[in-house]
Amino acid sequence: MGSAADGVRLHLRLHLAAGVGPRTFRAVVNHFGDLERAFAAGPAGLRAVDGVGAQTARAVFEVDDEAVDAELALVDQCGAQVIAFDAPDYPVALRNTHDPPAVLYVRGRLEAADAISLAVVGSRRCTHYGMEQANRFGGLLGRAGFTVVSGGARGIDTAAHRGALDAGGRTIVVMGCGLRHFYPRENRELFDSIVADGRGAIVSELPMATDIKAQNFPRRNRIISGLSQAALIIEAARRSGSLITARMADEQGRPIFALPGRVDSPFSQGTNQLIRDGATLVQNLDDILEQLGHLGERVQEVAPADALDETPKPLPVALDETETKIVAVFDTEPLSIDRIAAASGLAAHEVVAAMTTLTLKGVVAQQPGNVFLLKRPANGKNA
């Protein structure tokens, strides 16, 4: 029997071949029993596997030691590792799905505790409400001991990752490109901090140099749901990619949770439809724990005393100079436009324009009578 390193090399030889996806990989292994026998059979032997034609068989044997060495060099350069499907540290939940990746490229560490995990996903284009709720649930789940799994995208995904980290929890980012790339680029600092602080992992099934291509993202969603015990959809339009995660979670037998949204908001049409179709409506962490049965009970037993606190942690909001002046005049009383203008020294039209953006940012709320109330503090940094 070969060493673990030899096993990884054989996995990569087959994985890197053109035309070989996870299902073909499993078909080859199931046919021969192991990869050593598969490669010993040669191209002609591989053609005996259902779904493997002459072109794919040739492609497998075109991946030589030099190609594997080049791939492993990229892995080392990025401080990553390759976990083969048959390795003991390959995630059990993912292994037991019908279409698991042949290998996982991992930056950071996957730990045994990550078996208790929950996917939190939603749209890139989202409302402030969606961002706030993703951050809130990321924090609640992180404090309760769940690892939050998401796709690292702008919007809901990023807020969920940050919520988990801010709460002291762990998070896993599943990429739709090779780990040599960062997507979105503005999240590079977030991804690096997850790894550097030992708070989770960045994973992908794609070869290291695989570029950022739209067609790769839907398939990575099966890994997000496959790593998780359930999936929570925070905010999704009717055609949002996060609905693919929900569909795949359903196919994998995972419970699906959805946060309700405004009936007139296009950003909530997808999640509201999920609820209509049978997803569990979620308003708080208890709604999730109740549906998870014994797992939910276990989490409640071992979670810290304050882990189930429903007090949401507000997102930091950047304010420009005008908005900062306006927020400074508020106390606990609602204020009219005229009073805000007089107290801040700003013209009324400047206040009107700023109140619109402050309302969208969730810093103030408009009340009847055209008065405004400060909802929560902001960080006051310039935008």
Buried (B, 14 or more C-beta within 10 A) or exposed (E): EEEEEEBBBBBBBBBBBEBBBBEBBBBBBEBBEBBBEBBEBEBEBBBEBEEBEEEBBBBBEEBEEEBBEEBBEBBEEBEBBBBBBBBEBBBEBBEEBEBBBBBBBBBBBBEEEBBBBBBBBBBBBBBBBBBBBBBBBBBBBBBBBBBBBBBBBBBBBBBBBBBBBBBEBBBBBBBBBBBBBBBBEEBEEBBBEBBEEEBBBBBBBBBBEBEBEEEBBBBBBBBBBBBBBBBBBBBBBEEBBBBBBBBBBBBBEBBBBBBEBEEEBEBBBBBBBBBEEEBBBBEEBBBBBEBBEEBBEBBBEEBEEEBBBEEBBBBEBEBEEBBBBBBEBBEEEBBEBEBBBBBBEBEEEBBBBBBEBBBEBBBBBBEEEEBBEBBEEBEEEEE
